[in-house]
């Protein structure tokens, strides 16, 4: 039901002197049908004086002088009213739609129910999503096992690397001993060779010393080869350790992806519980237990499962004509009266906002005011 009997008042101050320019308009209240929005009306006052005669001209002595009473201009107010219809709307209105496909398993909300934000309205059965969740949990467990396996591989590679490093150190120590022994054998060979040349020893003694020298040289060569092999083993162990660490990073990433997918799936499963987005009243319901609902998040397409309206605070819409629209200001007083509440005093509000442009067809400016409705006496649509 729309309102009526609204009027707007505007006041302009008249000039104190006849020579002043058109006056500034001052905002007054514009009363709509149950609603009063303020508007300004410009008032231009043009005062015309009598043209005086030439002062140099002679005045006939016989001319009769007409007496004139001088008065002082006083400030006054000019009021203008306009009556416009108004419509009450819910402060918030939400169409509740399904974001999952399934059958209505439970319905707890019904029309007229007063609900708080988060209250459960209905539950949609989604067994296939619950099965997918079990599969995803198993996938996460597998990735976590790979992660632990990679951690064990790192520990194994680290132990192997330590063993190869120790082996390399041992080979290097043996190389030092072998080189020292080789140096001693070479010195003995040189001494024996000198004695043989001086015929102090038999030549067969030189052969024995030469064999010892060759043996020590072979030992040094073997130790050198062992060092090279140990260095290669260390390099392999380091590569294995790096590979094991990469496996751990990959396994951790797989686990993170799987957990994120589970969180996304849980968010989708959460949509199976239809809840009130804010405190209000259930004004529409279109489902019953057993109904098949499909995912539909587009507002205005198809029928919503529920409609929730906040009516403890209301919005009042006033279509203001073009002739008054230019003078509207935010904060102007609004008075609302209703024919079906004829014995009650009017309600008061202020202009909160306007559309900022005229409707092309009606040539009106949409004006909005907000109004508290604690007892829910007023209803959207009035």
Steps between C-alpha positions, in 0.01 A plus 500: 500500500644837414486815714316829440442846646864615482591866459822700482570840642761743386577834643667796337597821660381823333747787479502781744563751223328534169833521318616147602541209257285178492515326835666177601263209553509312828429127537169404656320168551337316207225273626441183297213254529593392836827677407627857514819597314632854496539712192610850405297741290673811367314820543590796285343826597513786256407840637424780251524873602339803333716697260567851636454822293788710387610697810588795284151527361273760646222377730172672443386665815150374448602127498333300778741281703373146576594386852709175518542285810851355539532148636800280585536157338483216751642148479240232428492136390349347192395135527447245224361151554478190285331167567668184368446127549760293680574130534656309788775247429698263720834636609664182367350226286688186396396218270646178640600259223675165493869484417495118484277246329315247712178410677352695789569282802374735771299821507496705820410849377153611395327823405458741787789356700721758667860388450844615604806509278629145451179322602444172315214509250544173309746216431570356155614137472821470293628140542725515193692795644542316830648203309735734319612630836595148615698450181676831549592411858654172375692695237636730768608200709688361199678830440592522867650148475706614201609795706620276782671275247683800358607603849639149558679521165663821613621340820635200307677723248651707779633184670642371173663835436660497843635149432645606165659807653659280770622258235654787308671626814637152568632472145667838532664388826625182335635710219710697746639180654563344160684807376712503817583132455580562133734782594680273749528221241640743245759624749598140579526426129728799443723402794523137387569603143790718619648215704468259210677744271784519751488122518428510869194283443413234256278592205227262611437726800414780257247276330328430830480871586369580150220245549403666828499841329279375221264344755465827689440689176224258411351548846496880449332457163236275656431749776467779243246294309313432824485874568357566155241227555411641843458848354269357235301320770467826693370676189246221443388517863457877475290454186287240678450738791396779265260264324352389831444862600332568167277199556402643837415837347289331232325279754431800724358692203276207408377483859430874504306481174297206626419680825399814311272291279348351815439848641333601174287187512407571861394851400274351233360248747433789737255642246278200568393677819275790400539778757361848550748767384374758749237548768153542357174330410441216255263659250504226235560123495476277195645161604381187674685196630590274207510775238789490257686828495769592254793730531383845399686807619349749256260739671174556317513175303262231617340485842704556814491242780438772758470877514623671817403861570630730770200704614607636839633786289337608175574699189239748376504579127348826375476583128562875504383695191749678281376844606607432862795269441758774446446640850522181704781461752609207712393542858170668412214409730255230396156449657299184439127457553281202418124495437467166677667653809286814487476537878874476554753782472722511191847350496812702437822422313761677289609470141791255493583487132360545151558336164685800359313486168142515378311201373474541124138392485346654812740798519523453876793483742507198730541625857576262786458543872572250777258429781526287814222242538570327835149361541483386136171686473581628154544243226680512166261586222297754697 
